[in-house]
């Protein structure tokens, strides 16, 4: 295998972006680039909520706008000798640049130093206000206006030689006050010539479908990149939209051909309930997979002007024993199919624009759920239910440092009285939710030069989510007078990685 380095990637037409390089396109011909211009693109999220958050936030706000010089994982930055801006849009993770995608697809193996400690840490703190006080309030928190350390994470992240690499995260949830295993992606890679075509061939051992994906259009790494469980969420979403995250273990094999075509296939299964409990997650939600659940992914990426366009599709078929109950001998079957696309542009002045989105359609065959409902006396259960999740977001980062993102989202599908009224407690027997999220943020040291050392990076931001429709209704969605706007959320966050 040829070693992945800045030169080999440049030869393939993938450019490491300059931190600030007015007048230079990141996708200019390779001959216009010097080694010193290269950047690799180099990401994630508590203790107890504390008044010290206010001090941290104030410090970050002052420093963010000081005129001086991620799920971003600083261990990768040390390993590659490149700033976080090289791999991440806006200089902080997890949104990947084209160069960051290459780094991930090559198994995290690019290295500029012989050895580095492959450890990083991350803390996310926030203040959250919702449109109405929550009743009952979250455990150990007030009904509204909460300060929290949302998440503290430790990462083992780095490459081992030319063929092995890993991204392993464990997290303390500062809202639930509990530890749990988090994102896992362990890779083996090599390169090969397939006739006249060059390819990166790899395998991934991971614990969440799409966590191994290199594009931010699939659920595991989609916007918003930071959130808090103190914010109310709609009750309905496709199983593939995070429902299996950290509840499964699986393997996929992939081929990245001519830096253009991506093919991936694999399968996922459920660890035992005892193992999942030890890992800090609830084994009953959504339940255990019957046998193995196949997963597949295809994508095509092509340079377009100063940018990169991607279109793709992904899908999964999963049979679940809900709540681990196998007494009826029945499962619920979820067939999920998604379409996705993204467009990345870096202007000659260093500004970055991205556009990305996906549509996921799910057909659910609720054999177990409807049978158990009938045994309990509920007959109004549609055995076949459709659900769709549509999301699109656009970001603009001034000098790849100060950014704004707008996402529009809509969840909609067929009605099911038992599922949405009896189980979820909604007034209307539909899953429909609609709204938007807007975020502005600043990352002062995404290009490096932090006064706290090369490992330190921080992002501070303001995030607002608005609901026009929630859990099937535009007013009184629960029959108790609750309005969609009650769940609107204003959040100020501080995100630190080291």
C-alpha positions in Angstrom: 0.0 0.0 0.0 1.2 3.5 -0.8 1.4 5.6 2.3 -1.3 8.3 2.6 0.3 11.7 2.9 -0.2 15.3 1.7 1.6 14.6 -1.6 -0.3 11.5 -2.4 -3.6 13.2 -1.8 -2.5 16.2 -3.8 -1.6 13.9 -6.7 -5.2 12.6 -6.5 -6.6 16.1 -6.8 -7.6 16.5 -3.2 -6.2 19.6 -1.6 -5.6 20.4 2.0 -7.1 23.9 2.5 -5.0 26.8 3.5 -6.1 28.3 6.8 -6.2 31.8 5.2 -5.0 32.0 1.7 -6.8 34.8 -0.2 -6.4 34.5 -4.0 -5.8 30.7 -3.9 -8.4 28.1 -4.8 -8.3 24.9 -2.8 -9.0 23.0 -6.0 -6.5 24.7 -8.2 -4.2 22.4 -10.3 -1.7 20.6 -8.1 1.2 22.5 -9.7 0.0 25.7 -8.1 0.4 24.3 -4.6 3.5 24.2 -2.4 4.0 21.7 0.4 3.8 24.6 2.9 0.3 25.5 1.5 -1.1 22.0 2.3 -3.5 21.5 5.1 -5.0 18.2 6.1 -8.4 18.6 7.6 -8.2 17.4 11.2 -13.8 15.4 16.0 -17.1 15.5 19.6 -19.1 16.2 23.1 -20.7 16.2 31.5 -19.9 16.5 35.1 -22.6 18.6 36.9 -24.3 21.8 35.8 -22.3 24.6 37.4 -22.2 28.4 37.6 -18.6 28.1 36.3 -20.2 27.6 32.8 -20.9 31.3 32.8 -17.2 32.1 33.3 -16.2 29.6 30.6 -18.7 31.1 28.2 -17.5 34.7 29.0 -13.9 33.7 28.4 -14.7 32.0 25.2 -16.7 35.0 23.9 -13.9 37.4 24.7 -11.3 35.2 23.1 -13.4 34.3 20.1 -13.6 37.9 19.0 -10.0 38.8 20.0 -8.1 40.1 17.0 -5.3 37.6 17.6 -4.3 34.8 15.6 -15.3 18.8 17.0 -16.2 16.9 17.4 -12.8 18.0 16.4 -10.3 15.6 17.8 -6.9 17.3 18.5 -5.1 14.0 18.6 -5.6 13.8 14.9 -4.2 17.3 14.5 -1.1 16.4 16.4 -0.7 13.2 14.4 -1.0 14.9 11.0 0.7 18.2 11.9 -2.2 20.1 10.5 -4.8 22.4 12.1 -8.4 21.4 12.7 -9.5 23.6 9.8 -7.8 21.2 7.4 -10.3 18.4 8.0 -13.3 20.3 9.4 -15.5 23.0 8.0 -15.2 26.1 10.3 -12.2 24.6 12.0 -14.2 22.4 14.4 -15.9 19.0 13.9 -17.6 17.0 12.8 -18.4 18.5 9.4 -15.7 17.2 7.1 -14.0 19.0 4.2 -13.1 16.9 1.1 -9.6 16.4 2.6 -11.1 15.3 5.9 -13.2 12.7 4.0 -10.0 11.4 2.5 -8.4 11.1 5.9 -11.3 9.1 7.2 -11.6 6.9 4.2 -7.9 6.1 4.4 -8.4 4.8 7.9 -7.1 7.8 9.9 -3.5 6.7 8.9 -1.9 10.0 7.6 1.0 10.8 10.0 3.5 13.6 10.1 5.2 12.5 13.4 6.6 9.2 14.4 4.5 8.9 17.5 1.9 10.9 19.5 -0.4 10.2 22.4 -3.7 9.2 20.6 -5.9 10.7 23.3 -8.2 13.7 23.3 -10.9 15.1 25.5 -14.0 17.2 24.9 -16.5 19.1 27.0 -19.8 20.7 25.9 -21.6 23.1 28.2 -24.7 25.1 27.5 -27.5 27.3 28.7 -31.0 26.2 27.5 -34.3 28.1 27.4 -37.5 26.4 26.0 -40.7 28.2 24.9 -42.5 26.9 28.0 -41.4 25.4 31.3 -41.3 21.6 31.1 -43.7 19.7 33.3 -42.4 17.5 34.8 -38.9 19.1 34.7 -35.9 17.0 33.7 -34.5 15.1 36.7 -32.1 17.2 38.8 -32.9 20.3 36.7 -35.3 23.2 36.8 -38.4 23.4 34.6 -36.6 26.0 32.4 -33.5 28.1 31.9 -30.9 25.4 32.7 -27.2 25.6 32.8 -25.6 22.2 32.2 -22.4 20.4 31.3 -24.1 18.4 28.6 -21.3 16.0 27.8 -17.7 15.1 28.6 -16.0 12.7 26.3 -12.6 10.9 26.1 -11.3 9.8 22.7 -8.7 7.2 21.6 -8.1 8.4 18.1 -5.3 7.8 15.7 -3.6 5.6 13.1 -1.3 2.6 13.7 1.0 2.1 10.8 -0.3 2.3 7.2 -3.2 -0.1 7.6 -5.0 0.4 10.9 -6.8 3.4 12.6 -9.5 4.1 15.1 -11.9 6.6 16.5 -13.2 5.4 19.9 -15.3 7.6 22.1 -16.6 7.1 25.7 -18.9 9.7 27.2 -20.3 11.0 30.5 -23.8 12.4 30.0 -24.1 15.3 32.3 -27.9 15.5 32.0 -28.5 11.8 32.8 -25.4 11.7 35.1 -24.2 8.4 33.5 -21.3 7.0 31.6 -21.8 5.1 28.3 -19.9 3.9 25.3 -20.2 6.3 22.4 -19.1 6.3 18.8 -16.8 3.5 17.7 -15.1 3.2 14.3 -12.1 0.9 14.0 -10.7 0.5 10.5 -8.4 -1.6 8.4 -7.4 -0.3 5.0 -5.2 -0.9 2.0 -4.9 0.3 -1.6 -5.2 -1.7 -4.8 -5.4 -1.4 -8.5 -8.5 -2.7 -10.1 -7.7 -2.9 -13.7 -7.3 0.8 -14.7 -8.8 2.0 -11.5 -7.2 2.8 -8.2 -9.0 2.0 -5.0 -8.9 2.3 -1.2 -10.3 -0.9 0.2 -11.3 -0.9 3.9 -13.3 -2.5 6.6 -14.9 -0.8 9.6 -16.0 -2.3 13.0 -18.5 0.2 14.4 -21.5 0.6 16.7 -23.9 2.8 14.7 -25.1 2.6 11.1 -23.6 5.7 9.2 -21.1 6.5 12.0 -18.4 5.2 9.6 -19.7 7.5 6.8 -17.5 10.2 5.4 -20.3 12.6 4.4 -22.3 14.8 6.8 -25.6 14.0 5.0 -26.3 10.7 6.8 -27.8 10.7 10.3 -24.8 9.9 12.6 -22.9 13.1 11.7 -25.7 15.4 10.5 -26.5 18.9 11.7 -27.0 20.1 14.4 -23.6 18.9 15.5 -24.2 19.7 19.1 -27.4 19.4 21.1 -28.7 18.9 24.6 -31.2 16.3 25.9 -32.7 19.1 28.0 -34.4 20.2 24.7 -37.7 18.3 24.0 -37.7 16.2 20.9 -40.5 14.9 18.7 -41.6 11.3 19.3 -41.3 9.9 15.7 -38.2 9.4 13.6 -36.9 6.6 11.3 -35.0 3.8 13.0 -32.0 4.6 10.9 -32.0 8.2 12.2 -30.1 7.3 15.4 -32.4 4.6 16.8 -29.7 2.0 16.6 -26.8 4.1 17.7 -24.6 2.3 20.4 -27.3 -0.4 20.5 -25.6 -2.6 17.9 -22.2 -3.8 16.7 -21.4 -4.5 13.1 -18.9 -4.6 10.3 -18.9 -3.1 6.9 -16.5 -3.4 3.9 -16.0 -0.5 1.5 -14.2 0.5 -1.7 -13.3 4.1 -2.6 -12.7 3.9 -6.3 -10.8 6.6 -8.3 -11.6 9.1 -5.5 -15.1 9.3 -7.0 -17.2 6.1 -6.4 -18.0 4.8 -2.9 -19.4 1.3 -2.4 -20.1 -0.1 1.1 -22.0 -3.1 2.5 -22.2 -4.8 5.8 -24.5 -6.0 8.6 -25.3 -5.3 12.3 -26.4 -7.4 15.2 -27.3 -6.8 18.8 -24.9 -7.5 21.7 -26.6 -9.2 24.7 -28.7 -7.2 27.1 -26.1 -7.8 29.8 -23.3 -6.4 27.6 -25.3 -3.3 26.6 -26.2 -2.6 30.2 -22.5 -2.8 31.1 -21.8 -0.4 28.3 -24.3 2.1 29.8 -27.2 1.9 27.3 -30.7 0.7 27.6 -30.9 -2.7 25.8 -34.8 -2.6 25.6 -34.9 0.5 23.4 -35.6 -0.2 20.6 -34.9 -3.9 21.3 -32.8 -6.7 19.9 -32.2 -7.4 16.2 -33.3 -10.8 14.9 -30.2 -12.3 13.2 -28.3 -9.6 11.3 -29.6 -6.4 9.7 -28.0 -5.7 6.3 -26.8 -2.2 5.4 -25.6 -0.7 2.1 -24.3 2.6 0.9 -23.3 4.1 -2.5 -22.1 7.6 -3.3 -20.5 9.5 -6.1 -18.3 12.6 -5.6 -17.0 14.9 -8.3 -15.2 18.2 -8.4 -17.4 21.1 -9.6 -15.8 24.5 -10.1 -14.1 25.5 -6.8 -16.2 22.9 -5.0 -17.1 19.2 -4.6 -20.5 17.7 -5.3 -21.7 14.4 -3.8 -24.9 12.4 -4.4 -25.7 9.1 -2.8 -28.1 6.5 -1.3 -28.1 4.3 1.7 -30.4 1.7 3.2 -31.0 -0.9 5.9 -33.5 -3.6 6.7 -33.9 -4.5 10.4 -36.1 -7.0 12.2 -36.5 -6.0 15.9 -37.8 -7.8 18.9 -39.2 -4.7 20.7 -38.3 -4.5 24.3 -36.4 -7.8 23.9 -39.8 -9.6 24.0 -39.7 -12.9 21.9 -42.7 -14.5 23.6 -45.0 -14.0 20.5 -42.4 -15.1 18.0 -43.0 -11.9 16.1 -40.8 -9.0 15.1 -41.3 -5.5 13.7 -39.6 -5.0 10.4 -38.1 -1.6 9.4 -37.0 -1.0 5.8 -35.2 2.3 5.5 -34.0 3.9 2.3 -32.3 7.3 2.1 -31.1 9.6 -0.6 -28.5 12.3 0.1 -26.5 15.0 -1.5 -23.9 17.7 -0.5 -22.1 20.5 -2.1 -18.9 22.0 -0.7 -17.3 25.2 -2.0 -14.2 27.0 -0.7 -13.8 30.5 -2.2 -10.5 32.0 -3.1 -10.7 34.3 0.0 -11.0 31.3 2.3 -14.8 31.6 2.9 -16.6 28.2 2.9 -20.1 27.4 1.8 -21.8 24.0 2.2 -25.2 22.7 1.2 -26.4 19.2 2.3 -29.5 17.2 2.9 -31.2 13.9 2.9 -34.6 12.2 2.6 -35.1 9.0 4.5 -38.2 6.8 3.8 -39.1 4.1 6.2 -41.7 1.3 5.7 -42.5 -0.3 9.1 -44.3 -3.7 9.2 -45.4 -3.7 12.9 -46.3 -7.4 13.3 -45.2 -7.6 16.9 -46.5 -4.2 17.9 -50.0 -4.7 16.5 -50.3 -8.2 17.8 -49.4 -7.1 21.3 -51.8 -4.1 21.0 -54.6 -6.5 20.0 -53.9 -8.7 23.1 -54.2 -5.5 25.2 -57.6 -4.6 23.6 -56.3 -2.0 21.1 -57.4 -2.8 17.6 -56.7 0.4 15.8 -53.1 -0.4 14.9 -52.0 -0.1 11.3 -49.6 -3.0 10.7 -47.9 -1.1 7.8 -46.8 2.4 8.5 -44.8 4.8 6.4 -42.5 7.5 7.8 -40.3 10.2 6.0 -37.6 12.4 7.3 -36.5 15.4 5.1 -33.6 17.7 6.1 -31.6 20.3 4.3 -29.0 22.7 5.7 -26.8 25.5 4.3 -23.7 26.9 6.1 -21.5 29.8 5.3 -18.2 30.4 7.2 -16.4 33.7 6.9 -12.7 32.9 6.5 -13.6 29.4 7.6 -13.9 30.7 11.2 -17.2 32.6 11.9 -20.2 30.7 10.6 -24.0 30.6 10.3 -26.1 27.5 9.5 -29.8 27.2 8.7 -31.5 23.8 8.6 -35.1 23.1 7.5 -36.6 19.8 8.7 -39.9 17.9 8.2 -41.0 14.5 9.4 -44.2 13.2 8.0 -46.0 9.9 7.3 -49.1 7.7 7.6 -51.4 7.7 10.6 -51.4 5.1 13.3 -53.8 5.6 16.2 -52.1 3.0 18.5 -48.6 4.1 17.8 -49.0 7.9 18.0 -51.9 8.3 20.3 -51.9 5.4 22.8 -48.1 4.9 23.0 -46.8 8.4 22.4 -49.8 10.3 24.0 -50.5 12.6 21.1 -53.9 14.1 20.2 -53.5 13.4 16.5 -52.6 9.9 15.1 -49.9 11.2 12.9 -46.1 11.7 13.3 -45.8 15.0 11.5 -43.2 17.6 12.8 -41.9 20.6 11.0 -39.5 23.5 11.8 -36.1 24.9 11.5 -32.8 25.3 13.4 -30.5 28.3 13.0 -27.0 28.5 14.5 -24.2 31.1 14.5 -20.8 30.2 15.9 -17.2 31.2 16.2 -14.0 29.1 16.2 -11.1 31.4 16.9 -8.3 28.8 16.7 -9.5 26.4 14.0 -6.4 27.4 12.0 -4.1 26.6 15.0 -2.1 29.1 17.0 -4.1 28.7 20.2 -2.5 30.5 23.2 -3.2 27.3 25.2 -1.2 25.0 22.9 -1.7 23.1 19.6 -4.1 20.7 21.1 -6.6 23.3 22.4 -9.6 24.2 20.3 -12.9 25.8 21.2 -16.2 26.8 19.5 -18.9 29.0 21.0 -22.3 29.5 19.5 -26.0 30.4 19.7 -28.6 27.9 18.5 -32.4 28.4 18.1 -34.9 25.7 17.1 -38.5 26.6 16.0 -41.4 24.2 15.6 -44.4 25.1 13.3 -45.8 21.6 13.9 -45.0 19.1 16.6 -46.1 15.4 17.0 -48.8 15.6 14.4 -50.5 19.0 15.1 -50.0 22.7 14.7 -51.8 23.4 18.0 -52.8 21.5 21.2 -50.7 18.5 20.0 -51.2 16.5 23.2 -54.9 17.3 23.9 -53.8 19.2 27.0 -53.3 22.6 25.4 -49.6 22.2 24.6 -48.4 24.2 21.6 -45.5 23.4 19.2 -43.9 26.7 20.2 -43.6 25.3 23.8 -40.7 23.2 22.5 -38.9 26.1 20.8 -35.4 26.1 22.2 -32.8 28.9 22.6 -29.3 27.5 23.4 -25.9 29.1 24.1 -23.1 26.6 24.0 -19.4 26.4 24.7 -17.6 23.4 23.1 -14.0 22.7 24.1 -11.6 20.0 22.7 -8.1 19.2 23.9 
